[in-house]
Amino acid sequence: MPVQSARFVGMTPSSNQVTPAFARRLLFALSCTVAALTTSRAQAPTDSAVVIERATALIRAISARDTGSARELLLPGAQLVSIADPATATSGARMQADSAFYAALPLGRQRLLERIWAPTARMLGSLAIVSAPYDFHIDGTFSHCGTDVMLLVKSRGLWRISNVTYTTQTVGCQPSPLGIPAPDK
């Protein structure tokens, strides 16, 4: 039995010519494919920018001792974890629940300034990881530096921070590319 060649719908059997109707369907399908690819590529940078802005907003809330803004950014039940860097045989992680963080943030009269730079975002569907080097100043004086790592989840259409983990380093910090903070007036 001879093998019959496959025919494409819309091609005339005698000349293998594409019919106008088939050409329109093909052009439409290709246009939809290009639009879908372009849209998915355009959304990724947008989500990356959003999660970086959410992380940056939390840093601003800490510097301003703004509990209300922090509550909007953190997912209920969020955890904050710090660890000395370099870790020693006796150093351990310090864990803080969001409720303890909210209670402690507005206390004290010291002026806080945390700054991050060169944040990166890794998008994993409804999860995102933002990391950035930071420095921390109290009353205009350098306190420590380290790396902030924030885990964000997309919950009910909004990116919220479920975990903040950061290192604290008091010696060997590289100078910030942001320079020395301007003195308070």
C-alpha positions in Angstrom: 0.0 0.0 0.0 1.6 3.3 -1.0 2.2 5.9 1.7 0.0 9.0 1.1 1.6 12.3 1.7 0.0 14.4 4.3 -2.0 17.4 3.2 -2.3 20.6 5.0 -5.8 22.0 5.4 -6.1 25.0 3.1 -3.6 23.8 0.5 -4.8 22.8 -2.9 -4.0 19.1 -3.7 -2.7 19.7 -7.1 -0.3 22.6 -6.7 0.6 22.7 -3.0 -0.4 26.4 -3.1 -1.7 28.1 0.1 -5.3 29.3 -0.2 -6.0 32.9 1.0 -8.2 31.5 3.8 -5.3 29.4 5.1 -2.9 32.3 4.9 -5.2 34.5 7.0 -5.6 31.7 9.6 -1.9 31.2 9.7 -1.2 34.9 10.0 -3.7 35.2 12.8 -2.2 32.2 14.7 1.3 33.6 14.4 0.1 37.0 15.6 -1.5 35.5 18.6 1.6 33.6 19.4 3.8 36.6 19.2 1.4 38.7 21.3 1.3 36.0 24.0 5.1 35.7 24.1 5.5 39.5 24.2 2.9 39.8 27.0 4.5 37.1 29.1 8.0 38.7 28.7 6.6 42.1 29.5 4.9 40.9 32.7 8.1 39.4 34.2 10.0 42.7 34.5 6.8 44.4 35.8 6.5 41.8 38.6 10.2 42.1 39.3 9.9 45.9 39.7 6.9 45.4 42.0 8.6 43.0 44.4 11.7 45.2 44.5 9.5 48.2 45.3 7.7 46.3 48.0 11.1 45.3 49.6 12.3 48.9 49.3 9.1 50.2 50.9 9.6 47.9 53.9 13.1 49.4 54.3 11.6 52.9 54.2 9.0 51.9 56.8 11.7 50.6 59.1 13.7 53.9 58.7 10.5 55.9 59.4 9.4 53.6 62.3 6.1 53.3 60.4 4.2 50.3 61.7 1.2 51.0 59.5 3.2 50.7 56.3 5.0 47.7 57.6 1.7 45.9 58.3 0.5 46.5 54.7 3.7 45.1 53.3 4.1 42.0 55.6 2.0 38.9 55.3 0.2 38.1 58.6 2.5 35.8 60.5 5.7 36.9 58.7 9.0 36.1 60.3 12.1 38.3 60.6 15.4 36.4 61.1 18.9 37.9 61.7 22.3 36.1 61.9 25.7 37.5 62.6 28.2 37.4 59.7 30.6 35.8 60.0 28.8 33.3 62.2 30.7 31.9 65.1 30.4 28.6 66.9 28.3 30.3 69.5 26.2 32.7 67.3 22.7 31.7 66.5 19.8 33.1 64.5 17.6 35.6 66.2 14.0 35.1 65.2 11.2 37.6 65.6 7.5 37.3 64.8 5.8 40.1 63.0 3.8 41.0 66.2 7.0 41.5 68.1 8.5 43.5 65.2 5.4 45.8 65.1 5.6 46.3 68.9 9.3 47.2 68.9 9.4 49.4 65.7 7.8 52.6 67.0 9.7 52.5 70.4 12.8 54.5 71.0 13.9 57.9 70.0 16.8 56.9 67.8 16.8 57.9 64.2 17.1 54.8 62.0 18.3 54.8 58.4 18.6 51.6 56.5 19.7 51.7 52.8 19.8 49.0 50.2 21.4 49.1 46.8 21.5 46.9 43.7 18.5 44.8 44.6 17.9 41.7 42.6 14.6 39.7 42.2 14.2 36.1 41.3 10.7 35.4 40.2 9.3 31.9 40.8 5.7 32.1 39.8 3.7 33.3 42.8 7.0 33.4 44.8 9.7 36.0 44.6 13.1 36.4 46.3 14.6 39.9 46.6 18.1 40.3 47.9 20.3 43.3 48.4 23.3 44.5 50.3 22.4 47.1 53.0 23.9 49.4 55.5 22.2 50.6 58.8 22.8 53.8 60.6 21.5 54.9 64.1 21.3 58.6 64.9 23.5 59.3 61.8 26.3 56.9 62.9 27.1 53.7 61.0 25.9 50.6 63.0 26.3 47.6 60.7 25.9 46.3 57.2 24.9 43.0 55.6 22.6 41.4 53.1 18.8 41.5 53.2 16.9 38.6 51.7 13.1 38.8 51.5 10.7 36.1 50.4 7.5 37.5 48.9 4.3 35.6 48.0 1.5 36.8 45.7 -1.6 36.5 47.9 -5.0 37.7 46.7 -3.3 39.5 43.8 -0.9 41.5 46.0 2.8 40.8 46.6 3.5 40.6 50.4 6.6 39.8 52.3 6.4 36.5 54.3 10.0 36.4 55.5 12.9 38.8 56.0 16.3 37.2 56.7 19.4 39.3 57.0 23.0 39.2 58.0 24.6 41.7 60.4 28.2 42.6 60.0 30.0 45.2 62.1 33.5 45.0 60.7 34.8 44.5 57.1 31.9 46.3 55.5 32.5 47.6 52.0 31.8 51.3 51.5 28.3 51.8 50.3 28.0 53.0 46.7 25.3 55.4 48.1 28.1 57.3 49.9 27.9 58.7 53.4 24.4 59.6 54.5 23.6 63.3 54.6 23.5 64.7 58.1 20.0 65.2 59.6 18.9 68.7 59.8 
